[in-house]
Amino acid sequence: MLTLIPLPAFTDNYIWVLHDGRHAIAVDPGDPAPLIAFLDANRLALTALLITHHHRDHTGGNTLLHQRYGCAIYAPENPSIPAVSHPLHGGDSVALAQPEVRFEVLATPGHTLDHLSYAGHGFLFCGDTVFGCGCGKLFEGSAAMMAASLDAILALPDATRVCCAHEYTLSNIDFAKTLDGGNPALLERERQDRARRSRNQPTLPSTLALEKATNPFLRFHDPDMTAFAARYLNRPHPDPAEVFGAIRAAKDAWDG
């Protein structure tokens, strides 16, 4: 049986750990210290890292962890990512014996051009592509590129557990309410997630079904989001990528 653990790191990152009681993999360990402490406390052997993109808060632990554990490091093929043993592209797969896991690799550019996500065993490790009720900023890619990446994620089963790399959910809910404040699913999510954070519990993982119901960035095909984008852009009938782009622009302006 596989156990999923979100390890807090820095101020709002999560390092995701998936283990079978003896062997573990970790996703995006920007800070190696909390991961090492967890592995040592639970007597787990780290066999592999999965890296979603090149930002330092996702890759900063690579070298030390490889030196300490000899773990394989799966990552986008990008020379700026340290200690990579297995460079990957969208359409590849990752199969390990310990723990026994297999993940399909999705190309999800937008936040960065090299961004990958990993889907398998009912989990999606999506880095900074999707957040709880939000999505990553477009530092390198275009709105059309990110919309295509989100379409690939939307094709996964609704029960998929969405494992994001940051605890941004409450702030994202505050923004979502400016577009969709009458959405009962969103208001119920806010109630539950505020209660979780008041107990210092993570709001993640969520499910793809919940994101489809509450996350405006995954609802860019919906008529109400299309109507918002038409008003925001001051022109009728925007296409889905333009709808996504309008939502992203409105969030960027809201963030200040």
KASULLIN-V955803 format. One record per helix or strand of 2 or more residues. SS is the DSSP state (H for helix, E for strand). FROM is the first residue (numbers start at 1). LEN is the number of residues. Records with the same first field share a line. If there is no record, write none. Layout:
BEGIN
SS: FROM-LEN / FROM-LEN
END
This chain:
BEGIN
E: 3-7 / 13-7 / 23-5 / 45-6 / 72-5 / 86-3 / 93-4 / 101-7 / 116-5 / 123-5 / 130-2 / 134-2 / 161-4 / 206-2
H: 32-10 / 56-4 / 62-8 / 143-12 / 169-12 / 184-15 / 208-7 / 216-3 / 223-11 / 240-16
END
